[in-house]
């Protein structure tokens, strides 16, 4: 038997994802600020690319949360 689709707490879960992703983004930026002169350009580029993906994820989570709140 399939589990019923319970979306009651989707907004809460999405907000948790937003908060967690934003925290990771901030930590990576802080790391770059503190260690930019100590890390390789490849590592710096990798972190910056990952942060770009995090920013896109945050935008998507916010859009999805907005959609959930209108249902």
HELIX and SHEET records of a PDB file:
HELIX    1   1 UNK A   10  UNK A   35  1                                  26    
HELIX    2   2 UNK A   41  UNK A   69  1                                  29    
END                                                                             
